Amino acid sequence: MSASRRSGTTDELGPEGPEPGGSELLAALLDGMDAALCAFDADGVVTHWNREAERILGWSAAEAVGQRGLSGWAVRAADAAEVEGRLLSVMDAPGRHVHEFALVTKDGGRVLVRMQSAAVRGGDGKAAGVYCAFSEVHAQIDLERSIALSEALLETASWGVVIVDADLRPAVVNEHAARALGMGRTAVLGRPLADLLGQGVEELESALTHVLAEGAPPSPAELWVSVRTGDDGDFERRCWRSGFVRLASPLTEEPVPLGVGWLFLDVTEARQTAQEASQLRFRSQQLHRAARAAGECEDPTEAATVQLDFALAGFADHALVDLVAGAEPVRLVRVAATPGGAPGPCLPVATAGIPVRYPEGHPAPQCVEREGSVRASAGAASAERARAWAVARQWPEDAVHALCAVLRSRGRTLGVVTFLRGAGRGAFGLSDAAYAESVAGRVAASLDLASSTSP
């Protein structure tokens, strides 16, 4: 246990009982330190030696206190003059000084330690001794590595690092993460995650809550979130590959969660490229299957509807086929359609050649006039307004997004095929238009064959 040269005074008893004196309090403080500590008086005699010093070197306080210098027991005789000279010279120099020494343990081994020493001044300002705090070099290096790693992660890392507190609010954010969130580093701190992210914030909060309660998951997770892109409220979907680490205080007897370390890397482009490649493979396979199935149909009209059935898989909810019945103004007659309610096959429609009453500016007549694809969408309208939007255009009530592709064969415009999506799917994009045009070309060939072979 710690010891010091005491003056032999006794502590007075207070009205409540004995209170710790200055020497006992000092001994308790020294023993509770994480660093090894020893002190020398002006003559180089050891005056203090705490538990950590005993743990590192094996010499007890009773054995160390009172020794003159370190020679012969804690330092080899050959090194003693240099070591003691450097330590005692601190009394004549200001500030702290750092040394590295090889000390001798009680069992004869050697330990390389890093020592910080400074002079102890008396009441008259003169040096009364030296105190030295030391630790094993490898432990100090581990500490420095940990600090350096933390600073590098929070400053110069090429991926986002966010320290989230127990209330799921960012407490520390590095530069990369701040750019990904579209805000300054200080603007992010302390704000709820719902203020920073749109769609996907519930999944992120659920992951953070799980880590606080159960610990880090075994592997990274890919989270799709919507990030604010500007002050106008627009959001952009991003895919972040995220890893989580639970942070607990090392100063408590039982682990107390301080928060979660969240590390993420933007993999949006890679995921989108993979999705587009997978989608392209699937659509190519569908076109191949449709061509083989259509080749087995004796009726060209049936072949056209079979190709539409294959095209709808994973692409759209409904398909409508209108043929041109008049050029000026454009009149279109419905010849085939999928059911308006539940999904079903595309079948011929008996309309007795009566044109569909499309309002002015409808995408289908526009498609015929332009001889190119036309896209339309109800956007973010309410369910009631989206239903009215679809009904006004002679489409099924659940339609929210539309894509019209022209049917052309042998240099002639035969009509238009309309693909419709419900609210559960996104709007049609450019790649969707290219696929629809490929399908329309095959359907147009079958319908042209049907018209040329009919009586």
Secondary structure, DSSP 8 states (H G I E B T S, - for coil): --EE--------EETTEE---HHHHHHHHHHT-SSEEEEEETTSBEEEE-HHHHHHH---HHHHTT-BSSBTTTB-HHHHHHHHHHHHGGGGS-S-EEEEEEEE-TTS-EEEEEEEEEEEE-TTSSEEEEEEEEEEHHHHHHHHHHHHHHHHHHHT-SSEEEEEETTS-EEEE-HHHHHHHTS-HHHHTT--HHHHB-TTHHHHHHHHHHHHHH---SS-EEEEEEEE-STT--EEEEEEEEEEEEEE-TTSSS--EEEEEEEEEE-HHHHHHHHHHHHHHHHHHHHHHHHHHHHT-SSHHHHHHHHHHHHHTTT-SEEEEEEEEETTTTEEEEEEE--SSS----EE---TT-B----TT-HHHHHHHHTS-EEEE-TT--HHHHHHHHHHTT--TT--EEEEEEEEETTEEEEEEEEEE-TTS----HHHHHHHHHHHHHHHHHHHHHHHH--
